[in-house]
Amino acid sequence: MAQAYLSYLGWHPGPVDGIVGKRTRNAMNLFQAHEHLQITTVLDDQTLAHLCNQVEALPL
């Protein structure tokens, strides 16, 4: 889900395959930095919540 959300938001995590590889981590860290979140090596609840909020705010 996080890879799809990162893709929708333009952060380019690579293929949406459920594997958190280097490209997904890089995209997640860029998103975290942009949102002034703690940069982590794993997807945390705060980052996931911010991703969900950003996607829900997208126009239909």
Summary of the structure (lengths in Angstrom):
residues: 60
radius of gyration: 10.4
end to end distance: 18.5
largest distance: 31.5
contacts: 152
relative contact order: 0.20
helix: 53%
strand: 0%
